[in-house]
Amino acid sequence: MSIPWARISVGWLAVVHYLACVVPQLGSVLYHLFMNHEGGPAVYHTLLTLDMCGVCMVNTLGALPIIYCTLACSPVPRSAALLAYTALSSYAIICAVTAHSNVRRLRSFAWQALFRFFFFYLRWVGLGTGHPSSLRSYLIMDGLALLGGVINVSRMPERWQPGRFDYWFNSHQIMHVLVVVSILYLHWGVVADLLWVTSYACPQD
């Protein structure tokens, strides 16, 4: 609710960012609320697919403003990068919903992460543009998301003391907390970028 809509010139990026922050939460809530439904594997798989689509949405839509602002002064490469990332994300969601293990689901999003890190690198070396504080937010965002994924896959801490963490402080809960904090850092970075790109004037050749 803190998106300053009236101060942002590229409105579709703000809409994309809003969806990136909201959609994964909805998919996850539906999955966890109905995952014990009596419908069996078919219902469970459908709910898991919704959850994975939500994860892919935050990975896909969340990165589009980052790519746009990093290449704000290069329209042709920017359009090509946005299309390439969208195509890569389509492949990632297919891999995620057809994966048969948590490890494979986590690996499904690896190429998206590498794509984003390329743009983080462009900013770091000064070849990309964007708000000065955003890169730090994005690095923390991906670091927290990766940490949450690793904790979830490794089943820590419940693998050390089975039964003790059935209700509180298990790996899946820790992962969800880290993901929510990760999305907050995404939000702070993107809002700063969107306000920056509104007032930024590209240098004339």
C-alpha positions in Angstrom: 0.0 0.0 0.0 3.0 2.3 0.2 3.6 2.5 -3.6 3.5 6.2 -4.4 1.4 5.8 -7.6 1.0 9.5 -8.3 4.7 10.1 -8.3 5.6 7.2 -10.7 5.8 7.9 -14.4 6.0 4.3 -15.7 2.7 3.1 -14.3 2.8 -0.5 -15.7 6.0 -1.2 -13.8 4.3 -0.2 -10.6 1.3 -2.5 -11.4 3.8 -5.4 -12.2 5.6 -4.8 -9.0 2.3 -4.8 -7.0 1.3 -8.1 -8.5 4.8 -9.5 -7.8 4.4 -8.7 -4.1 0.8 -9.9 -3.8 0.3 -13.0 -6.0 2.8 -15.3 -4.4 1.2 -14.7 -1.0 -2.3 -15.7 -2.4 -1.0 -18.8 -4.0 0.8 -19.9 -0.9 -2.2 -19.3 1.4 -4.5 -21.3 -0.9 -1.9 -24.2 -1.0 -1.4 -24.3 2.8 -5.1 -23.9 3.6 -6.3 -26.7 1.4 -3.3 -29.0 1.1 -4.9 -31.6 3.4 -8.1 -31.8 1.3 -9.7 -35.2 0.8 -9.5 -34.9 -2.9 -6.2 -36.7 -2.9 -3.1 -36.3 -5.1 -5.0 -34.5 -8.0 -6.2 -31.7 -5.7 -2.8 -31.5 -3.9 -0.9 -31.3 -7.2 -3.2 -28.5 -8.4 -2.7 -26.5 -5.2 1.1 -27.1 -5.4 1.0 -25.8 -9.0 -0.7 -22.6 -7.8 2.0 -22.2 -5.1 4.8 -22.7 -7.7 3.1 -20.3 -10.1 3.1 -17.7 -7.3 6.8 -18.2 -6.7 7.5 -17.9 -10.4 5.4 -14.7 -10.5 7.5 -13.0 -7.8 10.7 -14.1 -9.6 9.4 -13.0 -13.0 7.4 -9.8 -12.3 9.7 -8.8 -9.5 12.7 -8.6 -11.8 11.0 -6.7 -14.7 11.3 -3.2 -13.0 14.9 -4.1 -12.1 15.8 -4.9 -15.7 13.9 -1.8 -17.0 15.7 0.6 -14.6 19.1 -1.0 -15.1 18.8 -0.4 -18.9 16.7 2.8 -18.6 18.8 4.6 -21.2 19.1 1.7 -23.6 15.6 1.1 -25.1 16.5 -1.7 -27.5 18.7 -3.8 -25.2 16.1 -3.2 -22.5 13.2 -4.6 -24.6 15.3 -7.6 -25.6 16.3 -8.3 -22.0 12.7 -8.0 -20.8 11.6 -10.5 -23.5 14.4 -12.9 -22.8 13.7 -12.9 -19.1 10.0 -13.5 -19.7 10.8 -16.5 -22.0 13.3 -17.8 -19.4 10.7 -17.5 -16.7 8.2 -19.4 -18.8 10.6 -22.3 -19.0 11.3 -22.0 -15.2 7.6 -22.4 -14.3 7.3 -25.5 -16.5 10.3 -27.0 -14.7 9.0 -26.0 -11.3 5.5 -27.5 -11.7 6.8 -30.8 -13.2 9.6 -31.2 -10.6 9.4 -34.3 -8.4 11.4 -33.0 -5.4 12.1 -29.8 -3.5 15.6 -29.7 -4.7 14.6 -29.8 -8.3 12.0 -27.1 -7.6 14.6 -24.9 -6.1 17.0 -25.5 -9.1 14.2 -24.5 -11.5 14.7 -20.9 -10.5 18.5 -20.9 -10.7 18.6 -19.4 -14.3 16.3 -16.6 -13.3 18.6 -15.8 -10.4 21.7 -15.8 -12.6 20.0 -13.5 -15.1 19.2 -11.1 -12.3 22.7 -11.2 -10.9 24.0 -10.2 -14.4 22.0 -7.0 -14.0 23.2 -6.5 -10.5 26.7 -6.8 -11.8 26.0 -4.2 -14.5 24.9 -1.8 -11.7 27.9 -2.6 -9.6 30.4 -1.8 -12.3 28.6 1.3 -13.4 27.3 0.0 -16.7 23.7 -0.1 -15.5 21.5 2.6 -14.0 19.2 2.8 -11.1 18.8 4.3 -7.6 22.0 4.1 -5.6 20.4 2.2 -2.7 18.5 -0.3 -4.7 21.4 -2.7 -5.5 21.9 -3.4 -1.8 18.2 -4.1 -1.4 18.2 -6.5 -4.3 21.2 -8.4 -3.1 19.7 -8.8 0.4 16.4 -9.9 -1.3 18.0 -12.7 -3.3 20.3 -13.7 -0.4 17.3 -14.1 2.0 15.3 -16.0 -0.7 18.2 -18.3 -1.4 18.8 -18.9 2.3 15.1 -19.7 2.8 15.1 -22.2 -0.1 18.2 -23.9 1.2 16.8 -24.2 4.8 13.5 -25.6 3.4 15.2 -28.2 1.2 17.7 -29.2 4.0 14.9 -29.6 6.5 16.7 -27.8 9.3 16.3 -27.9 12.2 13.7 -30.7 12.4 16.1 -33.2 10.8 18.3 -32.9 14.0 15.4 -33.4 16.4 12.4 -35.1 14.7 9.1 -34.3 16.3 10.2 -31.2 18.2 9.5 -28.7 15.5 6.3 -30.1 14.1 4.3 -27.0 15.0 6.8 -24.1 15.5 10.2 -23.1 14.0 10.4 -25.8 11.4 12.3 -25.2 8.1 9.1 -24.5 6.1 8.0 -21.8 8.5 11.5 -20.2 8.6 11.6 -20.2 4.8 8.2 -18.4 4.7 9.4 -15.7 7.1 12.6 -15.2 5.1 10.6 -15.0 1.8 8.3 -12.3 3.2 11.3 -10.3 4.4 12.9 -10.8 1.0 9.8 -9.4 -0.7 10.0 -6.4 1.6 13.5 -5.7 0.3 12.3 -6.2 -3.2 9.6 -3.6 -2.6 12.0 -1.0 -1.1 14.4 -1.4 -3.9 11.8 -1.2 -6.7 10.0 1.8 -5.2 13.3 3.6 -5.0 14.1 2.7 -8.6 10.7 3.7 -9.9 10.9 7.1 -8.2 14.5 7.4 -9.5 13.6 6.6 -13.1 10.7 9.1 -13.0 13.1 12.0 -12.5 16.2 10.7 -14.2 17.3 12.3 -17.5 19.4 10.0 -19.7 22.7 11.7 -20.9 22.6 12.9 -24.5 25.1 11.4 -26.9 
